[in-house]
């Protein structure tokens, strides 16, 4: 501005001397004449208006749902907008971390009055391995490629919290039924007979084969609320304990050795 207004240079000459384009020099000159010295301060590159911006009422609905501790997927399903859009909105509002939200609802603890009133069922997927992995050996070239998976079928009595687990090759309906029968036999040996089972909404638990097996065993079937694992919290907590104290508690030479240690750990 000094070169133009004080020294009398033309805009093109002043722009060349300052190392900027003529268009930029004209823009700065216009701002200076309109706003004075304040017009030369740095401005955000964000546009003042955006034709495809998310409407304010939708933003309010997203933030309201997020404060209710809903996940991005739940909000997207309800409002019909993309999860990436939801992520930007909640991050801009500082609500992307659970710690920033309002306190969660009080824990609703429950326990059935008698043994056998309810049996919690769940499944945990674990990777097979033929040799210790890189976390133990420190060598990623020794991976057990193609070893596959194994599935720990978990059962726990609601009243006593006595647990039973068995390992199957998959989580199909037939394997789930066999795991259920093995669990009932174990509890029958302890003198416990069940009247109801509680599961999540996995495909194996919604299958016709599993439903037919429950009818033959005269067991009522209750399911957890979708996206609410705490409804089956006893099984979820037992799985975490099993991972910490059995599956990842020590270095195993193979997944077969890990499987051999499941029963000793359950009854230690």
MIDOSE-1310 file (N, C-alpha, C; in nm, 2 decimals, decimal comma, always signed):
residues 268
xxxx	+0,08/-0,12/+0,00/+0,00/+0,00/+0,00/+0,09/+0,13/+0,00; +0,20/+0,12/+0,07/+0,29/+0,23/+0,07/+0,34/+0,26/-0,07; +0,38/+0,16/-0,15/+0,43/+0,18/-0,28/+0,33/+0,25/-0,37; +0,20/+0,21/-0,35/+0,09/+0,27/-0,44/+0,05/+0,41/-0,39
xxxx	+0,02/+0,42/-0,26/-0,04/+0,54/-0,21/+0,06/+0,65/-0,17; +0,18/+0,60/-0,13/+0,28/+0,70/-0,08/+0,38/+0,73/-0,19; +0,43/+0,62/-0,26/+0,53/+0,64/-0,36/+0,48/+0,66/-0,50; +0,35/+0,64/-0,51/+0,28/+0,67/-0,64/+0,31/+0,57/-0,75
xxxx	+0,35/+0,44/-0,71/+0,36/+0,34/-0,82/+0,23/+0,29/-0,86; +0,23/+0,24/-0,99/+0,11/+0,18/-1,04/+0,09/+0,04/-0,97; -0,03/-0,01/-0,98/-0,06/-0,13/-0,91/+0,03/-0,25/-0,97; +0,04/-0,25/-1,10/+0,13/-0,35/-1,16/+0,27/-0,35/-1,11
xxxx	+0,32/-0,23/-1,10/+0,46/-0,21/-1,06/+0,48/-0,24/-0,91; +0,38/-0,20/-0,83/+0,39/-0,24/-0,69/+0,38/-0,39/-0,67; +0,29/-0,45/-0,75/+0,28/-0,60/-0,74/+0,41/-0,67/-0,77; +0,47/-0,62/-0,88/+0,60/-0,68/-0,92/+0,71/-0,66/-0,82
xxxx	+0,71/-0,55/-0,76/+0,81/-0,52/-0,65/+0,78/-0,60/-0,53; +0,66/-0,63/-0,50/+0,62/-0,71/-0,38/+0,62/-0,86/-0,40; +0,64/-0,90/-0,53/+0,64/-1,04/-0,55/+0,50/-1,11/-0,54; +0,39/-1,04/-0,57/+0,26/-1,09/-0,57/+0,20/-1,06/-0,71
xxxx	+0,08/-1,13/-0,73/+0,01/-1,11/-0,86/-0,06/-0,97/-0,86; -0,09/-0,93/-0,98/-0,16/-0,80/-0,99/-0,30/-0,81/-0,93; -0,36/-0,93/-0,95/-0,50/-0,95/-0,89/-0,49/-0,94/-0,74; -0,39/-0,99/-0,68/-0,38/-0,98/-0,53/-0,36/-0,84/-0,49
xxxx	-0,28/-0,77/-0,56/-0,25/-0,63/-0,53/-0,38/-0,54/-0,54; -0,46/-0,57/-0,64/-0,59/-0,50/-0,65/-0,68/-0,53/-0,54; -0,68/-0,66/-0,50/-0,77/-0,71/-0,39/-0,73/-0,64/-0,26; -0,60/-0,63/-0,23/-0,55/-0,56/-0,11/-0,58/-0,41/-0,11
xxxx	-0,57/-0,35/-0,23/-0,60/-0,21/-0,24/-0,74/-0,18/-0,21; -0,83/-0,27/-0,26/-0,98/-0,26/-0,24/-1,01/-0,27/-0,09; -0,95/-0,37/-0,03/-0,98/-0,39/+0,11/-0,93/-0,27/+0,20; -0,81/-0,22/+0,16/-0,76/-0,11/+0,24/-0,85/+0,01/+0,23
xxxx	-0,90/+0,04/+0,11/-0,99/+0,15/+0,09/-1,12/+0,13/+0,16; -1,17/+0,01/+0,16/-1,30/-0,02/+0,23/-1,29/-0,03/+0,38; -1,18/-0,09/+0,43/-1,18/-0,12/+0,57/-1,06/-0,06/+0,65; -0,97/+0,00/+0,57/-0,85/+0,05/+0,64/-0,75/-0,05/+0,67
xxxx	-0,67/-0,03/+0,77/-0,56/-0,12/+0,81/-0,61/-0,26/+0,84; -0,73/-0,26/+0,90/-0,79/-0,39/+0,94/-0,82/-0,48/+0,82; -0,84/-0,42/+0,71/-0,87/-0,50/+0,59/-0,75/-0,58/+0,54; -0,63/-0,55/+0,59/-0,51/-0,62/+0,54/-0,47/-0,73/+0,63
xxxx	-0,54/-0,76/+0,74/-0,51/-0,87/+0,83/-0,54/-1,00/+0,76; -0,48/-1,11/+0,80/-0,50/-1,24/+0,74/-0,64/-1,28/+0,77; -0,70/-1,35/+0,67/-0,84/-1,40/+0,68/-0,84/-1,55/+0,66; -0,94/-1,61/+0,71/-0,96/-1,76/+0,69/-1,00/-1,78/+0,54
xxxx	-0,95/-1,89/+0,49/-0,98/-1,92/+0,35/-1,12/-1,99/+0,34; -1,18/-2,02/+0,45/-1,31/-2,08/+0,45/-1,42/-1,99/+0,39; -1,50/-2,03/+0,29/-1,60/-1,94/+0,23/-1,71/-1,90/+0,34; -1,77/-1,79/+0,32/-1,87/-1,74/+0,41/-2,00/-1,82/+0,40
xxxx	-2,03/-1,87/+0,28/-2,15/-1,95/+0,25/-2,11/-2,07/+0,18; -2,18/-2,18/+0,20/-2,16/-2,31/+0,13/-2,30/-2,37/+0,09; -2,32/-2,38/-0,04/-2,45/-2,42/-0,09/-2,49/-2,57/-0,05; -2,39/-2,65/-0,02/-2,41/-2,79/+0,01/-2,38/-2,82/+0,16
xxxx	-2,38/-2,72/+0,24/-2,36/-2,74/+0,39/-2,47/-2,82/+0,45; -2,45/-2,89/+0,55/-2,55/-2,96/+0,63/-2,64/-2,86/+0,69; -2,77/-2,87/+0,67/-2,87/-2,78/+0,74/-2,85/-2,77/+0,89; -2,88/-2,66/+0,94/-2,86/-2,64/+1,09/-2,95/-2,73/+1,17
xxxx	-3,07/-2,76/+1,12/-3,16/-2,85/+1,20/-3,11/-2,99/+1,20; -3,04/-3,03/+1,09/-2,98/-3,17/+1,10/-2,86/-3,17/+1,19; -2,78/-3,06/+1,19/-2,67/-3,05/+1,28/-2,71/-3,06/+1,42; -2,82/-3,00/+1,46/-2,88/-3,00/+1,59/-2,92/-3,14/+1,63
xxxx	-2,98/-3,21/+1,53/-3,03/-3,35/+1,56/-2,91/-3,44/+1,58; -2,80/-3,42/+1,50/-2,68/-3,51/+1,52/-2,62/-3,49/+1,65; -2,61/-3,36/+1,70/-2,55/-3,33/+1,83/-2,63/-3,38/+1,94; -2,77/-3,37/+1,93/-2,85/-3,42/+2,03/-2,84/-3,57/+2,04
xxxx	-2,84/-3,64/+1,93/-2,82/-3,79/+1,93/-2,68/-3,83/+1,99; -2,58/-3,75/+1,96/-2,45/-3,78/+2,01/-2,44/-3,76/+2,16; -2,51/-3,66/+2,21/-2,51/-3,64/+2,35/-2,58/-3,75/+2,43; -2,66/-3,83/+2,35/-2,73/-3,94/+2,41/-2,64/-4,07/+2,40
xxxx	-2,51/-4,05/+2,36/-2,41/-4,15/+2,35/-2,44/-4,25/+2,24; -2,50/-4,20/+2,13/-2,52/-4,29/+2,01/-2,40/-4,29/+1,93; -2,37/-4,40/+1,86/-2,26/-4,42/+1,77/-2,28/-4,35/+1,64; -2,18/-4,33/+1,56/-2,19/-4,27/+1,43/-2,29/-4,35/+1,34
xxxx	-2,28/-4,48/+1,35/-2,36/-4,57/+1,27/-2,51/-4,56/+1,31; -2,54/-4,55/+1,44/-2,68/-4,54/+1,48/-2,73/-4,41/+1,43; -2,66/-4,30/+1,45/-2,70/-4,17/+1,40/-2,73/-4,17/+1,25; -2,63/-4,22/+1,18/-2,65/-4,23/+1,03/-2,77/-4,30/+0,99
xxxx	-2,80/-4,42/+1,05/-2,92/-4,50/+1,02/-3,04/-4,42/+1,05; -3,05/-4,35/+1,16/-3,17/-4,27/+1,20/-3,19/-4,15/+1,11; -3,09/-4,07/+1,08/-3,10/-3,95/+1,01/-3,08/-3,96/+0,86; -3,02/-4,07/+0,81/-3,00/-4,09/+0,67/-2,89/-4,00/+0,61
xxxx	-2,79/-3,97/+0,69/-2,67/-3,90/+0,64/-2,54/-3,98/+0,66; -2,44/-3,95/+0,59/-2,31/-4,02/+0,59/-2,24/-4,02/+0,73; -2,17/-4,13/+0,76/-2,10/-4,13/+0,89/-1,98/-4,03/+0,88; -1,92/-4,00/+0,77/-1,81/-3,91/+0,76/-1,86/-3,77/+0,79
xxxx	-1,99/-3,73/+0,74/-2,05/-3,60/+0,78/-2,07/-3,59/+0,93; -2,12/-3,70/+0,98/-2,15/-3,70/+1,13/-2,02/-3,68/+1,21; -1,91/-3,75/+1,16/-1,78/-3,74/+1,23/-1,73/-3,59/+1,23; -1,75/-3,52/+1,11/-1,70/-3,38/+1,11/-1,78/-3,30/+1,20
xxxx	-1,91/-3,32/+1,20/-2,00/-3,24/+1,29/-1,97/-3,25/+1,44; -1,95/-3,38/+1,48/-1,93/-3,40/+1,62/-1,79/-3,36/+1,66; -1,69/-3,37/+1,57/-1,56/-3,33/+1,60/-1,55/-3,18/+1,61; -1,62/-3,11/+1,52/-1,63/-2,96/+1,53/-1,69/-2,92/+1,66
xxxx	-1,78/-2,99/+1,71/-1,85/-2,96/+1,84/-1,77/-3,01/+1,96; -1,66/-3,08/+1,94/-1,59/-3,14/+2,05/-1,65/-3,26/+2,12; -1,74/-3,33/+2,05/-1,81/-3,44/+2,11/-1,77/-3,58/+2,05; -1,65/-3,58/+1,98/-1,61/-3,70/+1,92/-1,55/-3,81/+2,02
xxxx	-1,51/-3,77/+2,13/-1,47/-3,86/+2,24/-1,58/-3,89/+2,34; -1,59/-4,01/+2,38/-1,69/-4,05/+2,48/-1,67/-3,97/+2,61; -1,54/-3,94/+2,64/-1,52/-3,86/+2,77/-1,57/-3,72/+2,76; -1,60/-3,67/+2,64/-1,65/-3,54/+2,63/-1,81/-3,53/+2,64
xxxx	-1,87/-3,65/+2,64/-2,01/-3,65/+2,64/-2,06/-3,65/+2,79; -2,19/-3,64/+2,80/-2,26/-3,64/+2,93/-2,24/-3,78/+2,99; -2,24/-3,79/+3,13/-2,22/-3,92/+3,19/-2,32/-4,02/+3,14; -2,27/-4,14/+3,13/-2,36/-4,25/+3,08/-2,46/-4,28/+3,18
xxxx	-2,56/-4,35/+3,14/-2,67/-4,39/+3,23/-2,62/-4,48/+3,34; -2,68/-4,48/+3,46/-2,63/-4,56/+3,57/-2,64/-4,71/+3,52; -2,54/-4,79/+3,57/-2,54/-4,93/+3,54/-2,66/-5,00/+3,60; -2,73/-5,07/+3,52/-2,85/-5,15/+3,57/-2,81/-5,29/+3,60
xxxx	-2,76/-5,31/+3,72/-2,72/-5,45/+3,75/-2,84/-5,53/+3,79; -2,83/-5,66/+3,75/-2,94/-5,75/+3,78/-2,88/-5,89/+3,80; -2,95/-5,97/+3,87/-2,91/-6,11/+3,90/-3,03/-6,19/+3,93; -3,05/-6,30/+3,85/-3,16/-6,38/+3,87/-3,15/-6,45/+4,01
xxxx	-3,27/-6,49/+4,06/-3,27/-6,53/+4,20/-3,22/-6,67/+4,22; -3,22/-6,76/+4,12/-3,19/-6,90/+4,14/-3,10/-6,95/+4,03; -3,03/-7,06/+4,06/-2,95/-7,12/+3,96/-3,03/-7,17/+3,84; -2,99/-7,16/+3,72/-3,06/-7,21/+3,61/-3,17/-7,12/+3,55
xxxx	-3,19/-7,00/+3,61/-3,29/-6,91/+3,56/-3,25/-6,85/+3,42; -3,12/-6,83/+3,40/-3,08/-6,78/+3,27/-2,93/-6,82/+3,24; -2,91/-6,86/+3,12/-2,77/-6,89/+3,07/-2,73/-6,79/+2,96; -2,62/-6,72/+2,99/-2,57/-6,62/+2,89/-2,48/-6,70/+2,80
xxxx	-2,50/-6,67/+2,67/-2,42/-6,73/+2,56/-2,35/-6,62/+2,48; -2,23/-6,65/+2,43/-2,16/-6,56/+2,35/-2,04/-6,63/+2,28; -1,98/-6,57/+2,18/-1,87/-6,63/+2,10/-1,76/-6,53/+2,08; -1,64/-6,58/+2,10/-1,52/-6,50/+2,08/-1,43/-6,56/+1,97
xxxx	-1,40/-6,48/+1,87/-1,32/-6,53/+1,76/-1,17/-6,50/+1,79; -1,09/-6,61/+1,78/-0,94/-6,60/+1,80/-0,87/-6,66/+1,68; -0,75/-6,60/+1,65/-0,67/-6,65/+1,54/-0,59/-6,77/+1,58; -0,59/-6,86/+1,48/-0,50/-6,98/+1,50/-0,35/-6,94/+1,47
xxxx	-0,26/-7,01/+1,52/-0,12/-6,99/+1,49/-0,04/-7,12/+1,51; +0,06/-7,14/+1,43/+0,15/-7,26/+1,44/+0,28/-7,23/+1,51; +0,31/-7,10/+1,53/+0,43/-7,06/+1,61/+0,40/-6,93/+1,67; +0,48/-6,89/+1,77/+0,45/-6,76/+1,84/+0,46/-6,64/+1,73
xxxx	+0,37/-6,55/+1,75/+0,37/-6,44/+1,66/+0,47/-6,33/+1,68; +0,46/-6,22/+1,60/+0,57/-6,12/+1,61/+0,57/-6,05/+1,74; +0,46/-6,04/+1,81/+0,46/-5,97/+1,94/+0,55/-6,04/+2,04; +0,57/-6,18/+2,02/+0,65/-6,25/+2,11/+0,79/-6,27/+2,05
xxxx	+0,79/-6,31/+1,93/+0,92/-6,34/+1,86/+0,99/-6,22/+1,81; +0,92/-6,11/+1,79/+0,97/-5,99/+1,73/+1,01/-6,00/+1,59; +0,96/-6,10/+1,52/+0,99/-6,12/+1,38/+0,87/-6,14/+1,30; +0,83/-6,05/+1,21/+0,71/-6,05/+1,14/+0,72/-6,15/+1,02
xxxx	+0,83/-6,20/+0,99/+0,84/-6,30/+0,88/+0,80/-6,44/+0,92; +0,78/-6,46/+1,05/+0,74/-6,59/+1,11/+0,59/-6,60/+1,13; +0,51/-6,53/+1,05/+0,37/-6,53/+1,07/+0,31/-6,67/+1,03; +0,20/-6,70/+1,09/+0,13/-6,82/+1,06/+0,02/-6,79/+0,95
xxxx	+0,06/-6,76/+0,83/-0,03/-6,72/+0,73/-0,12/-6,84/+0,69; -0,25/-6,81/+0,68/-0,35/-6,91/+0,64/-0,39/-7,01/+0,75; -0,35/-6,98/+0,87/-0,38/-7,07/+0,98/-0,53/-7,07/+1,01; -0,60/-6,96/+0,99/-0,75/-6,95/+1,01/-0,78/-6,90/+1,14
xxxx	-0,91/-6,94/+1,18/-0,97/-6,89/+1,31/-1,02/-7,01/+1,39; -1,04/-6,98/+1,52/-1,11/-7,07/+1,60/-1,21/-6,99/+1,69; -1,31/-7,05/+1,74/-1,42/-6,98/+1,80/-1,45/-7,03/+1,94; -1,44/-6,95/+2,04/-1,46/-6,99/+2,18/-1,61/-6,96/+2,21
xxxx	-1,68/-7,07/+2,23/-1,83/-7,05/+2,26/-1,84/-7,05/+2,42; -1,89/-6,94/+2,47/-1,89/-6,91/+2,61/-2,03/-6,93/+2,67; -2,04/-6,98/+2,79/-2,17/-6,99/+2,86/-2,14/-6,96/+3,00; -2,23/-6,88/+3,06/-2,22/-6,85/+3,20/-2,35/-6,84/+3,27
xxxx	-2,36/-6,90/+3,39/-2,49/-6,89/+3,46/-2,51/-6,75/+3,53; -2,63/-6,70/+3,51/-2,65/-6,56/+3,56/-2,64/-6,55/+3,71; -2,69/-6,65/+3,78/-2,69/-6,63/+3,93/-2,56/-6,66/+3,99; -2,49/-6,77/+3,96/-2,37/-6,81/+4,02/-2,25/-6,76/+3,95
xxxx	-2,26/-6,73/+3,82/-2,15/-6,69/+3,73/-2,05/-6,80/+3,71; -2,09/-6,92/+3,73/-2,01/-7,04/+3,70/-2,01/-7,05/+3,54; -1,89/-7,06/+3,49/-1,88/-7,05/+3,34/-1,83/-7,18/+3,28; -1,86/-7,19/+3,15/-1,81/-7,30/+3,07/-1,78/-7,25/+2,93
xxxx	-1,68/-7,31/+2,87/-1,64/-7,27/+2,74/-1,59/-7,39/+2,66; -1,61/-7,38/+2,53/-1,55/-7,49/+2,44/-1,52/-7,42/+2,31; -1,42/-7,48/+2,24/-1,37/-7,42/+2,12/-1,42/-7,50/+2,00; -1,47/-7,43/+1,90/-1,52/-7,49/+1,77/-1,45/-7,43/+1,66
xxxx	-1,46/-7,49/+1,54/-1,39/-7,45/+1,42/-1,46/-7,33/+1,35; -1,59/-7,31/+1,39/-1,66/-7,20/+1,32/-1,77/-7,15/+1,42; -1,85/-7,06/+1,37/-1,97/-7,00/+1,45/-2,10/-7,03/+1,37; -2,10/-7,13/+1,30/-2,23/-7,17/+1,23/-2,33/-7,22/+1,32
xxxx	-2,45/-7,23/+1,28/-2,56/-7,27/+1,37/-2,53/-7,41/+1,43; -2,48/-7,51/+1,35/-2,46/-7,64/+1,40/-2,36/-7,64/+1,51; -2,25/-7,56/+1,49/-2,15/-7,55/+1,60/-2,20/-7,49/+1,72; -2,29/-7,39/+1,70/-2,35/-7,32/+1,82/-2,44/-7,41/+1,89
xxxx	-2,52/-7,50/+1,82/-2,61/-7,59/+1,89/-2,52/-7,70/+1,97; -2,42/-7,75/+1,91/-2,33/-7,84/+1,97/-2,27/-7,78/+2,10; -2,23/-7,66/+2,09/-2,17/-7,59/+2,20/-2,27/-7,57/+2,31; -2,39/-7,54/+2,28/-2,50/-7,53/+2,38/-2,53/-7,66/+2,45
xxxx	-2,53/-7,77/+2,37/-2,55/-7,90/+2,43/-2,44/-7,94/+2,53; -2,31/-7,91/+2,48/-2,20/-7,94/+2,57/-2,21/-7,86/+2,70; -2,26/-7,73/+2,69/-2,27/-7,65/+2,81/-2,38/-7,70/+2,90; -2,49/-7,74/+2,85/-2,60/-7,79/+2,93/-2,56/-7,92/+3,00
xxxx	-2,48/-8,01/+2,93/-2,43/-8,13/+2,99/-2,34/-8,10/+3,11; -2,26/-8,00/+3,09/-2,16/-7,96/+3,20/-2,24/-7,91/+3,32; -2,34/-7,83/+3,30/-2,42/-7,77/+3,41/-2,51/-7,88/+3,47; -2,56/-7,97/+3,39/-2,64/-8,08/+3,44/-2,56/-8,17/+3,54
xxxx	-2,43/-8,18/+3,51/-2,34/-8,26/+3,60/-2,32/-8,19/+3,73; -2,34/-8,06/+3,73/-2,34/-7,98/+3,86/-2,47/-7,97/+3,92; -2,57/-8,03/+3,86/-2,71/-8,03/+3,92/-2,79/-7,90/+3,88; -2,75/-7,83/+3,77/-2,82/-7,71/+3,73/-2,89/-7,74/+3,60
xxxx	-3,02/-7,70/+3,60/-3,10/-7,72/+3,48/-3,16/-7,58/+3,44; -3,14/-7,54/+3,32/-3,18/-7,41/+3,27/-3,32/-7,40/+3,21; -3,38/-7,28/+3,22/-3,51/-7,26/+3,16/-3,50/-7,15/+3,05; -3,39/-7,07/+3,04/-3,38/-6,96/+2,95/-3,24/-6,94/+2,91
xxxx	-3,22/-6,89/+2,79/-3,09/-6,85/+2,74/-3,09/-6,71/+2,69; -2,98/-6,64/+2,70/-2,97/-6,50/+2,65/-2,86/-6,49/+2,56; -2,88/-6,44/+2,43/-2,78/-6,43/+2,33/-2,79/-6,29/+2,27; -2,69/-6,26/+2,18/-2,69/-6,14/+2,10/-2,77/-6,18/+1,97
xxxx	-2,76/-6,09/+1,87/-2,84/-6,11/+1,75/-2,76/-6,16/+1,64; -2,65/-6,24/+1,67/-2,57/-6,30/+1,56/-2,65/-6,40/+1,48; -2,60/-6,42/+1,35/-2,68/-6,51/+1,26/-2,70/-6,65/+1,31; -2,60/-6,70/+1,38/-2,61/-6,84/+1,43/-2,72/-6,85/+1,54
xxxx	-2,74/-6,74/+1,62/-2,84/-6,74/+1,72/-2,98/-6,71/+1,66; -2,99/-6,66/+1,54/-3,12/-6,63/+1,48/-3,16/-6,74/+1,38; -3,08/-6,84/+1,37/-3,10/-6,95/+1,27/-3,22/-7,04/+1,31; -3,28/-7,10/+1,21/-3,39/-7,19/+1,24/-3,34/-7,32/+1,32
xxxx	-3,22/-7,36/+1,29/-3,16/-7,48/+1,36/-3,15/-7,45/+1,51; -3,10/-7,33/+1,54/-3,08/-7,30/+1,69/-3,22/-7,29/+1,75; -3,32/-7,23/+1,68/-3,45/-7,21/+1,74/-3,51/-7,35/+1,76; -3,49/-7,44/+1,67/-3,55/-7,58/+1,68/-3,49/-7,65/+1,80
xxxx	-3,36/-7,63/+1,82/-3,29/-7,70/+1,93/-3,34/-7,64/+2,06; -3,37/-7,51/+2,07/-3,42/-7,46/+2,19/-3,56/-7,51/+2,23; -3,64/-7,53/+2,12/-3,77/-7,58/+2,15/-3,76/-7,73/+2,20; -3,67/-7,81/+2,14/-3,66/-7,95/+2,19/-3,60/-7,95/+2,33
xxxx	-3,52/-7,85/+2,36/-3,46/-7,85/+2,50/-3,55/-7,78/+2,60; -3,66/-7,72/+2,55/-3,76/-7,65/+2,63/-3,69/-7,53/+2,70; -3,62/-7,45/+2,62/-3,56/-7,33/+2,67/-3,62/-7,21/+2,60; -3,64/-7,11/+2,68/-3,69/-6,98/+2,63/-3,57/-6,91/+2,57
xxxx	-3,59/-6,82/+2,47/-3,48/-6,75/+2,40/-3,50/-6,60/+2,42; -3,41/-6,54/+2,48/-3,41/-6,39/+2,49/-3,29/-6,33/+2,42; -3,31/-6,22/+2,35/-3,20/-6,16/+2,28/-3,17/-6,02/+2,34; -3,04/-5,98/+2,32/-3,00/-5,85/+2,37/-3,05/-5,74/+2,27
xxxx	-3,06/-5,62/+2,32/-3,09/-5,51/+2,23/-2,98/-5,49/+2,13; -3,02/-5,45/+2,01/-2,91/-5,43/+1,91/-2,81/-5,32/+1,95; -2,69/-5,34/+1,92/-2,58/-5,25/+1,95/-2,57/-5,21/+2,10; -2,61/-5,31/+2,18/-2,61/-5,28/+2,33/-2,55/-5,41/+2,39
xxxx	-2,42/-5,42/+2,38/-2,35/-5,54/+2,44/-2,36/-5,55/+2,59; -2,39/-5,44/+2,66/-2,39/-5,45/+2,80/-2,52/-5,53/+2,85; -2,61/-5,55/+2,76/-2,73/-5,63/+2,80/-2,68/-5,77/+2,83; -2,58/-5,82/+2,76/-2,52/-5,95/+2,79/-2,38/-5,93/+2,86
xxxx	-2,38/-5,84/+2,95/-2,26/-5,80/+3,02/-2,18/-5,90/+3,09; -2,25/-6,00/+3,15/-2,18/-6,11/+3,22/-2,09/-6,19/+3,13; -2,15/-6,22/+3,01/-2,07/-6,30/+2,91/-1,96/-6,21/+2,85; -1,98/-6,09/+2,82/-1,88/-6,00/+2,77/-1,77/-5,98/+2,87
xxxx	-1,80/-5,96/+3,00/-1,70/-5,95/+3,10/-1,62/-6,08/+3,12; -1,68/-6,19/+3,11/-1,61/-6,32/+3,12/-1,51/-6,34/+3,00; -1,55/-6,29/+2,88/-1,46/-6,30/+2,77/-1,34/-6,22/+2,79; -1,36/-6,10/+2,84/-1,24/-6,01/+2,87/-1,15/-6,07/+2,97
xxxx	-1,21/-6,13/+3,07/-1,13/-6,20/+3,17/-1,05/-6,32/+3,11; -1,12/-6,39/+3,02/-1,05/-6,51/+2,96/-0,94/-6,46/+2,87; -0,96/-6,35/+2,80/-0,85/-6,30/+2,71/-0,73/-6,26/+2,80; -0,75/-6,20/+2,91/-0,65/-6,14/+2,99/-0,57/-6,26/+3,07
xxxx	-0,65/-6,35/+3,12/-0,59/-6,45/+3,21/-0,56/-6,58/+3,14; -0,61/-6,61/+3,02/-0,59/-6,73/+2,95/-0,53/-6,71/+2,81; -0,60/-6,65/+2,72/-0,56/-6,64/+2,58/-0,43/-6,56/+2,56; -0,42/-6,45/+2,63/-0,30/-6,36/+2,62/-0,22/-6,36/+2,74
xxxx	-0,24/-6,45/+2,84/-0,17/-6,44/+2,96/-0,02/-6,49/+2,95; +0,01/-6,57/+2,85/+0,14/-6,63/+2,84/+0,17/-6,65/+2,69; +0,29/-6,69/+2,66/+0,33/-6,72/+2,53/+0,31/-6,87/+2,50; +0,22/-6,90/+2,40/+0,20/-7,04/+2,37/+0,28/-7,07/+2,24
xxxx	+0,32/-7,19/+2,23/+0,39/-7,24/+2,11/+0,30/-7,25/+1,99; +0,17/-7,27/+2,01/+0,07/-7,28/+1,90/-0,07/-7,26/+1,96; -0,17/-7,25/+1,87/-0,30/-7,23/+1,92/-0,36/-7,36/+1,98; -0,30/-7,48/+1,94/-0,34/-7,60/+2,00/-0,30/-7,61/+2,14
xxxx	-0,18/-7,56/+2,17/-0,14/-7,56/+2,31/-0,23/-7,46/+2,39; -0,27/-7,35/+2,33/-0,36/-7,26/+2,40/-0,49/-7,32/+2,43; -0,54/-7,40/+2,33/-0,67/-7,47/+2,35/-0,66/-7,57/+2,47; -0,55/-7,64/+2,48/-0,53/-7,74/+2,58/-0,53/-7,68/+2,72
xxxx	-0,50/-7,55/+2,73/-0,50/-7,48/+2,86/-0,63/-7,42/+2,90; -0,73/-7,43/+2,81/-0,86/-7,36/+2,84/-0,93/-7,43/+2,96; -0,94/-7,56/+2,95/-1,01/-7,63/+3,06/-0,94/-7,62/+3,20; -0,81/-7,64/+3,20/-0,74/-7,61/+3,33/-0,76/-7,47/+3,38
xxxx	-0,76/-7,37/+3,29/-0,79/-7,24/+3,34/-0,93/-7,22/+3,40; -1,03/-7,28/+3,33/-1,16/-7,27/+3,37/-1,18/-7,33/+3,51; -1,11/-7,43/+3,54/-1,13/-7,50/+3,67/-1,02/-7,48/+3,77; -0,93/-7,38/+3,75/-0,82/-7,36/+3,84/-0,87/-7,30/+3,97
